Amino acid sequence: MVASKLRCIVFLFAVLSAQVDADFVGTLNLYAKGGKYWFHDDRLNGTPFRDYTLRDTTGVGVGLGFNMTNYWAMEGVVDYFTVNVKEIPEKVEVYNYHLDLLYQFAGQFCGNFCWQPYVAFGIGEIRIEFDDAPDRYYADREDEYPDVCRYELEYPGDDCNWDDRQTMFNLGLGIKYSLGPRWQARADVRLFQGIEEGGVDGFASIAVGYQWVEYPDFWYDEDADGVIDATDQCPQTPVGIDVHLDGCPLDSDFDGVPTYLDQCPNTPIGIAVDEYGCIR
């Protein structure tokens, strides 16, 4: 299932990547998502439920992203699942935290086409928690399920409460669709590689997000001349050209032609000149 999802995303990327635009630099994205998670059979190996496996399940999540450039974004994500354990009537809570980098293709978001593919990779932690002390299902069934809380014999009073953390790397593909000036939808397929216990999990999700801070001129310097866009009177100055405090190129002889274009840089003040800075 995960493989088929990945093939679909790759196909969409190949078709659309040459035609789309990326989110503006500085944009913040807050989104909520839901989807299906597939657990590897080894995911419980480091827990008291080591002889059992987790059922594939659905869950929800939230994320907050920031576009560092027109192409690169950083996102922090928290996913949550309530998961049934196979073979026994128990559930665990699973939290998946990860910090990701996204590379978004083709520049500024939503030109003529509102589709935007991306690749993502990151690192995080999956946390599995079990707390069944208040009304433990196995309280009077130790003979039927003797191994579930075997560690209580070694650590009396633990009451079958535990949590387990595992480091997870992730890699995925996704695509965004603009729903309007601030709203967007996305589809994402992600693979999570476990470190301590190994195995690969999969997560396919859809999300709806809200954007703001779309044009952060207060810190962005598009032409890299040292003058932020909010005060730059000449925002398209070529790279490497000396500029005034207003961001416009120097004009050493004050004839209206920038020095880097002036073929006659010492024209007397007040003399009419042509487009090359020379006397007419």
RONUVO-219327 format. One line per 8 residues: number of its first residue (from 1); their letters; for each residue z, y, x of C-alpha. Coordinates in nm, 4 decimals. Layout:
N
NUM = a = Z/Y/X  ...;
***
This chain:
280
1 = mvasklrc = 0.0000/0.0000/0.0000  0.0954/0.2424/0.2772  -0.2217/0.1569/0.4680  -0.4406/0.2310/0.1648  -0.2665/0.5661/0.1170  -0.3313/0.6560/0.4796  -0.6999/0.5714/0.4448  -0.7264/0.8040/0.1450;
9 = ivflfavl = -0.5685/1.0919/0.3353  -0.7940/1.0359/0.6374  -1.0980/1.0462/0.4075  -0.9886/1.3727/0.2465  -0.9241/1.5261/0.5865  -1.2697/1.4326/0.7132  -1.4408/1.5808/0.4085  -1.2443/1.9006/0.3762;
17 = saqvdadf = -1.1146/2.0083/0.7151  -1.4235/2.2134/0.8045  -1.4037/2.4228/0.4880  -1.0380/2.5108/0.4374  -0.7929/2.7767/0.5564  -0.4279/2.7371/0.6586  -0.1097/2.9151/0.5506  -0.0568/3.2643/0.6906;
25 = vgtlnlya = 0.1584/3.2946/0.9981  0.5207/3.3650/0.9058  0.5037/3.2096/0.5588  0.8178/3.0310/0.4391  0.7756/2.7234/0.2198  1.0448/2.5707/-0.0023  0.9434/2.2552/-0.1852  1.0776/1.9642/-0.3882;
33 = kggkywfh = 0.9214/1.6193/-0.3792  0.9400/1.2669/-0.5105  0.7815/0.9398/-0.4076  0.7989/0.5714/-0.3189  0.9748/0.4406/-0.0061  0.9098/0.1025/0.1583  1.1925/-0.0385/0.3760  1.1426/-0.2709/0.6699;
41 = ddrlngtp = 1.3340/-0.5989/0.6461  1.5394/-0.5092/0.9587  1.6793/-0.1840/0.8195  2.0213/-0.3379/0.7396  2.0550/-0.5321/1.0658  2.3179/-0.2980/1.2060  2.5364/-0.3028/0.8928  2.7780/-0.5492/0.7247;
49 = frdytlrd = 2.4825/-0.6343/0.4958  2.2852/-0.7619/0.7961  2.1842/-1.0817/0.6166  2.0166/-0.8905/0.3338  1.7271/-0.6515/0.2859  1.6650/-0.3357/0.0857  1.4365/-0.3204/-0.2148  1.1522/-0.0696/-0.2092;
57 = ttgvgvgl = 1.2454/0.2236/-0.4273  1.1648/0.5740/-0.5471  1.3533/0.8867/-0.4461  1.3534/1.2642/-0.4207  1.3716/1.5201/-0.1441  1.3662/1.8878/-0.0511  1.2123/2.0673/0.2456  1.2030/2.4108/0.4034;
65 = gfnmtnyw = 0.9130/2.5060/0.6291  0.8089/2.8011/0.8432  0.4551/2.8707/0.9682  0.4924/2.9717/1.3328  0.1174/3.0387/1.3678  -0.1846/3.0027/1.1405  -0.2018/2.6399/1.2520  0.1477/2.5217/1.3482;
73 = amegvvdy = 0.4417/2.4887/1.1102  0.7961/2.3524/1.1408  0.9763/2.1826/0.8522  1.3228/2.0436/0.7892  1.3410/1.7717/0.5220  1.6148/1.5756/0.3430  1.5206/1.2727/0.1286  1.7635/1.0795/-0.0929;
81 = ftvnvkei = 1.7452/0.7278/-0.2401  1.9741/0.4973/-0.4363  1.8652/0.1519/-0.3221  1.9309/-0.1973/-0.4537  2.0146/-0.4684/-0.2010  1.8121/-0.7838/-0.2466  1.9902/-1.1125/-0.3297  2.3169/-0.9399/-0.4300;
89 = pekvevyn = 2.4028/-0.6969/-0.7120  2.4922/-0.4043/-0.4863  2.3458/-0.0616/-0.4147  2.3565/0.1673/-0.1128  2.2799/0.5369/-0.0767  2.0159/0.6313/0.1771  1.9621/0.9778/0.3264  1.6617/1.0483/0.5481;
97 = yhldllyq = 1.6882/1.3708/0.7531  1.4015/1.4780/0.9750  1.2645/1.7829/1.1567  0.8847/1.7882/1.1760  0.5951/1.9777/1.3288  0.2791/2.0171/1.1194  -0.0664/2.1011/1.2506  -0.2712/2.2587/0.9714;
105 = fagqfcgn = -0.6465/2.2727/1.0038  -0.8984/2.5571/0.9750  -0.7111/2.8875/0.9842  -0.5936/3.1023/0.6933  -0.4877/2.9304/0.3690  -0.7277/2.9056/0.0751  -1.0544/3.0859/0.1385  -1.3336/2.9490/-0.0816;
113 = fcwqpyva = -1.1642/2.6099/-0.0863  -0.7966/2.5662/-0.1706  -0.7512/2.2331/0.0060  -0.5666/2.2160/0.3379  -0.5190/1.8896/0.5344  -0.2541/1.8491/0.8034  -0.0993/1.5993/1.0424  0.2775/1.5775/1.0901;
121 = fgigeiri = 0.5161/1.4235/1.3402  0.8880/1.4541/1.3983  1.2246/1.2931/1.4598  1.5341/1.2461/1.2475  1.7971/1.0091/1.1213  1.8307/0.7666/0.8340  2.1872/0.7276/0.7037  2.2852/0.4267/0.4900;
129 = efddapdr = 2.6170/0.4510/0.3029  2.8122/0.1959/0.1018  3.1313/0.2796/-0.0893  3.2418/0.0223/-0.3464  3.6193/0.0448/-0.3112  3.7069/0.1704/-0.6641  3.5622/-0.1232/-0.8599  3.4307/-0.3760/-0.6152;
137 = yyadrede = 3.1961/-0.6285/-0.7758  3.3103/-0.9010/-0.5382  3.6860/-0.8578/-0.5862  3.7225/-1.1970/-0.7536  3.4031/-1.3618/-0.6258  3.4709/-1.4171/-0.2543  3.3875/-1.7848/-0.2946  3.0389/-1.7006/-0.4318;
145 = ypdvcrye = 2.9594/-1.4177/-0.1860  3.1754/-1.4911/0.1224  2.9776/-1.2869/0.3779  2.9365/-0.9497/0.2126  3.2649/-0.7984/0.3320  3.3353/-1.0359/0.6213  3.4359/-0.7435/0.8434  3.7426/-0.6832/0.6233;
153 = leypgddc = 3.9008/-0.9814/0.7932  3.8753/-0.7971/1.1268  3.9569/-0.4490/0.9964  4.1981/-0.4835/0.7018  4.2124/-0.1872/0.4682  3.8516/-0.0840/0.5273  3.7841/-0.1683/0.1608  3.4195/-0.2428/0.2197;
161 = nwddrqtm = 3.3292/0.1235/0.2868  3.0853/0.1898/0.5683  2.7908/0.3961/0.6829  2.5193/0.3314/0.9377  2.2930/0.5807/1.1173  1.9604/0.5050/1.2798  1.7225/0.7342/1.4709  1.3724/0.7496/1.3226;
169 = fnlglgik = 1.0468/0.8884/1.4596  0.7812/0.9718/1.2018  0.4074/1.0297/1.1920  0.1961/1.1130/0.8883  -0.0971/1.2782/0.7186  -0.1017/1.5086/0.4201  -0.2999/1.7580/0.2214  -0.2020/2.0788/0.0404;
177 = yslgprwq = -0.3602/2.2398/-0.2646  -0.3071/2.6037/-0.3612  -0.1925/2.6472/-0.7221  -0.1870/3.0272/-0.6984  -0.0757/3.3138/-0.4726  0.2665/3.1553/-0.4072  0.2647/2.7996/-0.5455  0.1135/2.4908/-0.3894;
185 = aradvrlf = 0.1081/2.1150/-0.4391  0.0910/1.8557/-0.1659  0.0513/1.4836/-0.1081  0.1978/1.3210/0.2012  0.2042/0.9709/0.3537  0.4536/0.9111/0.6327  0.5483/0.6196/0.8620  0.9040/0.6054/1.0059;
193 = qgieeggv = 0.9673/0.3993/1.3206  1.3271/0.2862/1.3644  1.4815/0.3008/1.7111  1.8151/0.1146/1.7007  1.7038/-0.1538/1.4538  1.3263/-0.1232/1.4932  1.0765/-0.1775/1.2141  0.8456/0.0662/1.0348;
201 = dgfasiav = 0.9252/0.2198/0.6949  0.6715/0.3989/0.4762  0.7014/0.6896/0.2345  0.4293/0.8260/0.0045  0.5227/1.1441/-0.1820  0.3953/1.4355/-0.3867  0.5567/1.7799/-0.3869  0.5460/2.1269/-0.5394;
209 = gyqwveyp = 0.6299/2.4204/-0.3146  0.6918/2.7942/-0.3344  0.5834/3.0410/-0.0627  0.7076/3.3846/0.0326  0.7016/3.6265/0.3298  0.3248/3.5948/0.3352  0.2359/3.8889/0.5609  0.5090/3.9335/0.8237;
217 = dfwydeda = 0.3637/4.2409/0.9970  0.7155/4.3340/1.1041  0.6924/4.0855/1.3908  0.3331/3.9666/1.4251  0.0947/4.1186/1.6812  -0.2488/3.9869/1.5922  -0.4427/4.1525/1.8782  -0.1704/4.0862/2.1381;
225 = dgvidatd = -0.1622/4.4463/2.2640  0.2169/4.4780/2.2503  0.2207/4.6875/1.9311  0.3317/4.5051/1.6137  0.0866/4.5068/1.3239  0.3189/4.7154/1.1049  0.2587/5.0201/1.3293  -0.0725/4.9291/1.4964;
233 = qcpqtpvg = -0.3360/5.1910/1.4054  -0.6089/4.9904/1.5827  -0.5298/4.6254/1.4988  -0.8470/4.4771/1.6522  -0.8145/4.6059/2.0099  -0.9744/4.3618/2.2590  -0.7293/4.1564/2.4638  -0.6266/4.3164/2.7940;
241 = idvhldgc = -0.7091/4.6781/2.7000  -0.4422/4.9417/2.7684  -0.3262/5.1124/2.4492  -0.1119/5.4050/2.3330  0.2113/5.3576/2.1392  0.0047/5.3584/1.8182  -0.1950/5.0548/1.9375  -0.5223/5.2424/1.9952;
249 = pldsdfdg = -0.7116/5.2236/2.3292  -0.6542/5.4917/2.5924  -0.8979/5.7849/2.6014  -0.8437/5.9500/2.9396  -1.0778/6.2480/2.8843  -0.9988/6.2953/2.5128  -1.3641/6.2882/2.4084  -1.3105/6.0359/2.1244;
257 = vptyldqc = -1.4597/5.7406/2.3155  -1.2044/5.4833/2.4443  -1.1826/5.4632/2.8213  -1.2910/5.0994/2.8318  -1.6186/5.1982/2.6594  -1.6633/5.5425/2.8210  -1.9538/5.5499/3.0656  -1.8695/5.9091/3.1599;
265 = pntpigia = -1.4883/5.9005/3.1819  -1.4390/6.2575/3.3180  -1.6180/6.4638/3.0543  -1.4672/6.8176/3.0249  -1.2492/6.8705/2.7202  -1.4338/7.0180/2.4227  -1.7827/6.9050/2.5270  -1.9831/6.7106/2.2693;
273 = vdeygcir = -2.0604/6.3554/2.3812  -2.2661/6.0644/2.2556  -2.1434/5.7169/2.1657  -2.1189/5.6233/2.5339  -1.8937/5.9208/2.6178  -2.1629/6.1140/2.8047  -2.2702/6.4769/2.7462  -2.5463/6.5048/2.4896;
***
